[in-house]
Amino acid sequence: MKLAQLILLVKKGESEQLEFKSTTSNIVAGIQTLCAFLNSEKGGSVVFGVTDYGDIKGQNVSDSTKKNIANELNKIEPRPSPKVDVIYVPIKNNNEVIILKTKAGENAPYTYDGRAYVRNQSTTSRMSKEEYVYLHNQNNQTLWESLTGNTCKLSDLDLNRIKEMVRMAVYEKRMPESAMSESIPDVLQKLEIAVNGKLTNAAVVLFCKNENKQFLQCNIKLARFKGIDKTEFLDTKTFRGNAFDMYDKAMDFLSFTLPVAARIEDNNPTRVETPAIPYKVLREAVTNAIIHRDYSQAGGSISIAVYDDRVNISNIGALPKGVELNQLSKEHQSILRNPLIAQVFYLCGKIEKWGRGTIEMINDCKKVGNSPPKYEEIGGGFSLTLPLKESINSVIKQQLSDHDLSKLTDRQKKIIEILRQGALTTTQLIKKMRSKLTTRTMQLELVKLRELNLIKSTGKTKATLWLLSEYNYEIIAK
């Protein structure tokens, strides 16, 4: 490199790919930054002999200086490939500027003196453990989900859930009928989620029923906020379990949280129901969050937040390398972070086509008049926002305006008043009423109120809970 080229380089100023050090007395900080460049996608240069303000001063370069640089470069592991170029540029007064230049490394993550570093804008910092594990798995082709170092055993798995998965896969014609008669270990082996009798991390994520053996990161947070920000909760839940349980919990929460418009059409004895967001869209969004989450990162969770005007679903893990945000609205290559987990979801019909899910979500939203989904990468994670065509409160108010609440019986009004205090079973409601009611009579009253969209139910048989729609509290109170 010539002096004129050096001057042009320095004029660019410090950046994500360029760092200045006044002298090699700052060699440790300089090699830390070089290590960060090796771990980046573009590489970069560390320039010794230039101040933070861009003054080219250079320094005397002795044999001792060159030896010191070589010694520090030898502390980078693995050995940099491609190699680091050491460039000496003579300037005035017999001083020289030293440039350490590298392309992105081929064997990341790299460490210097036993520690890994990353570059963010013009700052170098220590790489987190989660980032290190992710880079190691990505570049060494050893996916976290395929590791077998967990303590989970076959007895810790939900065997009924596995059998149900196989039945669904056979129904979808994605597994042969003979799979129905195979043993659980053989099924897991063929799905490649068990290796030589050892369960992979993917098997734990998918089917573990023992909470003490399940990974801490296998959790989902569900929240309903009042209004359009996070100022006030109406409902919040946190659940830890396997992937299928998380899917069920998420879909149940969304089904009970989002309003459903209902109407009666001529010559049609049944109600025509239109959910605020198409079921297929919700299913695809929840499934994507589960199968694309970066499970190698122990922190964080899948989060589902419902606001008056939108639903937001987010998970830990940015888009895989090779996939850009602007590609999600058109045909794109399907690059799976967790191919073993994704394959099981595909076999049982929870994924329809590889690489088309985001496009079909956009089309399905447009069909019902909703704005298209918004995809974002935020803080190392992925976020999906599904706008609602109408505010939840406006939909609920319209539904309520179709009914004259003054025509409710005193008993029905009393049931609503009691449910304002929280969800209850039929038996608990009867006790709260303090009047002699048969279970049959109470069930009939509850069904009538549910048909008016004033209350909802969750659960099955005797464990069924009846609850007042959280959006109706203030309206009914008036």
SVG drawing of the C-alpha trace seen along z (x, -y; Angstrom):
<svg xmlns="http://www.w3.org/2000/svg" viewBox="-86 -14 101 67">
<polyline fill="none" stroke="black" stroke-width="0.4" points="0.0,0.0 1.2,-3.5 0.9,-6.6 -1.8,-8.1 -3.9,-4.9 -3.3,-5.1 -4.5,-8.7 -7.7,-7.7 -8.3,-4.8 -7.9,-7.0 -10.3,-9.6 -13.1,-7.1 -12.8,-7.2 -13.3,-4.4 -16.2,-2.1 -17.5,1.4 -14.5,2.5 -11.8,0.0 -10.0,-0.7 -7.2,-3.1 -4.6,-2.7 -1.9,-5.4 0.9,-2.9 1.5,0.9 1.5,0.1 -2.2,0.8 -1.5,4.2 -3.8,6.2 -6.9,4.0 -5.9,4.0 -5.7,7.8 -9.0,8.1 -10.5,6.0 -8.8,8.1 -10.4,11.2 -13.8,9.4 -13.2,8.8 -12.4,12.5 -15.8,13.3 -17.7,10.8 -19.2,11.2 -16.9,8.7 -13.5,8.6 -11.7,5.4 -8.4,3.6 -6.6,2.4 -4.2,-0.5 -1.4,-1.3 0.2,-4.7 -3.1,-6.7 -4.8,-8.6 -8.6,-8.3 -8.9,-11.7 -7.3,-10.4 -3.8,-12.0 -1.2,-9.9 1.8,-9.9 3.3,-6.4 5.9,-4.9 9.3,-3.5 9.1,0.2 11.9,2.4 12.5,6.1 11.1,6.2 7.9,4.6 7.5,7.1 8.2,10.0 5.6,8.6 2.9,8.5 3.7,12.0 3.5,13.3 0.1,11.7 -1.3,13.0 -0.3,16.5 -2.7,16.2 -5.6,16.2 -7.3,19.6 -8.0,21.4 -5.2,20.2 -6.7,17.5 -7.8,18.6 -7.4,16.6 -4.3,15.4 -3.9,11.9 -1.9,9.5 0.6,7.3 1.3,4.2 4.0,1.6 3.6,-1.9 6.6,-4.2 5.8,-7.9 8.0,-10.8 10.8,-10.8 11.5,-7.1 8.2,-6.2 5.8,-3.6 2.2,-2.8 1.3,0.9 -1.9,2.3 -3.3,5.7 -5.9,6.6 -8.1,9.7 -11.2,11.0 -14.0,12.7 -12.7,15.9 -13.7,19.3 -13.7,21.1 -15.5,18.7 -15.8,18.4 -12.2,17.2 -10.7,16.4 -7.8,14.2 -6.0,15.3 -9.0,17.7 -11.8,15.1 -14.0,14.3 -14.9,10.8 -17.5,9.1 -17.7,5.8 -20.7,3.5 -20.4,0.3 -17.0,-1.1 -16.9,0.7 -15.3,4.1 -16.8,6.1 -16.7,9.6 -18.8,12.2 -21.6,13.6 -21.8,17.3 -25.0,17.7 -23.4,16.0 -20.3,18.2 -22.4,21.4 -24.5,20.3 -21.5,19.5 -19.8,22.7 -22.8,24.8 -23.4,22.9 -19.9,23.1 -19.0,26.5 -22.1,28.0 -23.0,29.4 -26.5,28.2 -27.5,27.7 -30.7,29.8 -28.6,32.8 -26.4,32.9 -27.1,35.7 -25.6,34.3 -28.9,33.9 -30.1,36.0 -33.6,36.8 -34.6,40.5 -37.3,42.3 -39.5,42.4 -39.3,38.6 -41.0,38.3 -44.7,38.0 -45.2,41.3 -48.9,40.5 -47.9,37.3 -45.4,39.2 -48.0,41.8 -50.4,39.0 -47.8,37.3 -47.3,40.6 -51.0,41.0 -51.3,37.4 -48.2,38.0 -49.8,41.2 -53.1,39.3 -51.2,36.5 -49.5,39.3 -46.1,38.1 -45.3,41.3 -46.2,44.9 -48.9,46.8 -46.3,49.2 -45.0,46.5 -48.1,47.0 -46.9,50.4 -43.3,49.4 -41.8,49.1 -41.2,45.6 -37.4,46.0 -37.5,47.1 -39.7,44.0 -37.3,41.7 -34.4,43.3 -36.0,42.9 -36.8,39.3 -33.1,38.8 -33.9,37.4 -32.4,40.4 -28.9,41.6 -27.6,45.0 -30.3,45.0 -29.5,41.4 -32.1,38.7 -31.0,35.6 -31.9,32.1 -34.5,32.0 -36.3,35.0 -36.3,33.1 -37.7,29.9 -40.4,31.8 -41.6,34.4 -40.2,34.1 -43.1,34.1 -40.8,34.0 -40.4,30.3 -37.3,31.0 -35.6,32.4 -37.0,29.8 -34.7,27.0 -35.3,23.6 -35.5,21.9 -38.5,24.0 -41.0,21.5 -43.6,19.2 -45.0,15.9 -48.6,14.9 -49.9,11.5 -53.0,9.4 -52.4,5.7 -55.1,3.0 -54.8,0.5 -51.9,0.3 -48.9,0.3 -47.6,2.3 -48.8,-0.1 -51.5,2.2 -51.9,6.0 -55.3,7.5 -53.9,11.1 -50.5,12.7 -49.3,16.3 -45.9,18.0 -45.7,21.7 -42.7,24.1 -43.1,27.4 -42.4,29.3 -42.9,27.8 -46.4,29.3 -47.6,28.2 -46.3,24.7 -48.2,24.7 -51.4,25.8 -51.1,23.2 -50.4,20.4 -53.3,21.4 -55.8,21.7 -54.7,18.3 -55.1,16.6 -58.5,18.4 -59.9,17.1 -58.3,13.7 -59.1,12.6 -62.7,11.8 -64.8,13.7 -67.4,11.8 -70.5,14.0 -73.5,13.5 -76.5,15.5 -77.0,15.8 -80.2,16.6 -80.9,20.3 -77.9,21.1 -79.0,22.5 -75.5,22.2 -73.6,19.0 -70.9,17.9 -67.8,16.9 -65.0,14.7 -62.0,14.5 -60.0,11.3 -57.0,13.0 -57.4,16.1 -56.6,19.4 -54.1,20.4 -52.1,17.3 -52.0,17.7 -51.0,21.4 -48.2,20.5 -47.0,17.6 -46.9,19.7 -45.3,22.7 -42.6,20.5 -41.7,19.0 -41.4,22.5 -39.3,24.2 -37.1,21.2 -36.3,20.2 -32.5,20.3 -32.7,23.0 -28.9,22.8 -29.5,19.6 -30.7,20.4 -32.1,17.0 -35.3,15.5 -38.5,17.0 -41.2,17.1 -43.5,14.1 -47.0,13.6 -48.6,10.2 -52.1,9.2 -53.0,5.5 -56.2,3.7 -54.9,3.2 -52.4,6.0 -50.8,9.3 -47.0,9.5 -45.2,12.8 -41.4,12.8 -38.7,15.3 -34.9,15.4 -32.8,15.9 -32.4,13.6 -33.0,14.8 -30.5,17.5 -27.6,16.5 -28.7,16.3 -32.2,15.1 -33.0,11.3 -36.1,9.5 -37.1,8.3 -37.1,11.9 -39.9,13.0 -42.6,11.4 -41.5,13.4 -40.3,16.8 -37.1,17.5 -34.9,20.4 -35.9,22.2 -33.0,22.3 -33.9,24.1 -32.2,23.4 -33.7,26.5 -34.3,29.0 -35.0,32.0 -37.7,30.1 -39.1,28.6 -39.3,32.0 -41.5,33.4 -43.8,30.4 -44.0,30.9 -44.7,34.6 -47.8,34.1 -49.2,31.3 -48.4,28.2 -46.2,26.9 -47.6,27.1 -44.8,26.1 -41.1,25.2 -40.3,21.5 -43.9,20.4 -45.3,19.8 -44.6,16.1 -46.0,15.5 -49.2,17.4 -49.6,15.4 -49.5,12.2 -52.1,13.5 -54.4,14.9 -54.4,11.5 -55.2,9.7 -58.1,12.0 -60.0,10.9 -59.0,7.2 -56.3,7.2 -53.0,5.3 -50.1,7.6 -47.8,9.0 -44.8,6.9 -41.5,8.8 -38.6,7.3 -35.2,8.3 -34.9,6.7 -32.0,7.2 -30.9,10.5 -34.4,11.8 -37.3,12.1 -40.6,10.3 -43.8,10.7 -46.7,8.2 -50.2,9.0 -52.3,5.9 -56.1,6.1 -58.6,4.7 -60.6,3.2 -59.7,2.5 -60.7,5.4 -62.7,3.1 -64.7,1.7 -65.5,5.3 -66.7,6.2 -68.8,3.1 -70.4,3.8 -71.2,7.3 -72.7,6.1 -74.7,3.5 -76.5,6.3 -77.9,7.4 -80.1,5.5 -78.2,6.2 -81.3,4.9 -83.1,8.0 -80.8,10.3 -82.4,12.1 -81.4,11.2 -79.7,14.6 -77.6,14.0 -76.6,10.5 -75.6,12.1 -73.4,14.7 -71.7,11.9 -71.1,9.9 -69.5,13.0 -67.3,13.7 -65.9,10.2 -63.9,11.4 -62.3,14.2 -62.7,17.5 -64.7,20.3 -66.0,23.8 -69.7,24.5 -69.7,25.9 -67.9,22.9 -70.4,20.6 -73.3,22.4 -71.8,22.0 -71.2,18.3 -74.8,17.8 -76.0,18.8 -79.2,20.1 -80.5,23.6 -79.5,24.3 -79.1,27.6 -76.0,28.1 -78.2,28.5 -79.9,25.1 -76.5,23.4 -75.1,25.0 -78.1,23.7 -77.6,20.1 -73.9,20.3 -74.4,21.5 -76.9,18.6 -74.4,16.1 -71.7,17.7 -73.9,17.4 -74.1,13.7 -70.3,13.5 -70.4,12.2 -68.5,15.1 -66.1,17.8 -65.0,21.3 -61.7,23.1 -60.8,26.6 -62.8,29.8 -65.5,31.7 -65.6,30.9 -62.4,28.8 -64.1,26.3 -63.6,22.7 -66.0,20.0 -64.7,16.5 -65.9,13.1 -64.3,11.8 -61.7,9.5 -62.6,6.8 -66.2,6.6 -65.4,5.7 -65.8,2.0 -68.6,2.2 -70.8,4.6 -70.0,2.6 -71.6,-0.4"/>
</svg>
